[in-house]
Amino acid sequence: QVQLVESGGGLVQPGGSLRLSCAASGSIFSINFMGWVRQAPGKERELVATSTGSGTTYYGDSVKGRFTIAIDNAKHTGYLRMDNLNVEDTAVYYCHANIVTGQRAQNYWGQGTQVTVSS
């Protein structure tokens, strides 16, 4: 079974930066798609960023220009670089991916990593 393990979250001051990682393990043939959503108390789930395996990206309006998503296919790892963080970015960030194992493509989710932006 494929697993997505997230890391890189933590506490950062407003204006700071973090890089989240999403490492996929298992029998992986290719990554078709990877993205990040976030969930904060009192807020609805928000799509943050997505990337296809070929490099086509999407960013939510609230993070556009501040966040960068990338996939390293050789390492089966995705990254979310977050710059100029503000308190509204505080949330649990979840990695999700569509991954091909053998001849099947399935969706997977990471366990989430907490990002807290506070002074």
Secondary structure, 3 states (H helix, E strand, C coil): CCEEEEECCEEECCCCCEEEEEEEECCCCEEEEEEEEEECCCCCCEEEEEEECCCCEEECCCCCCCEEEEEECCCCEEEEEECCCCHHHCEEEEEEEEEEECCEEEEEEECCEEEEECC
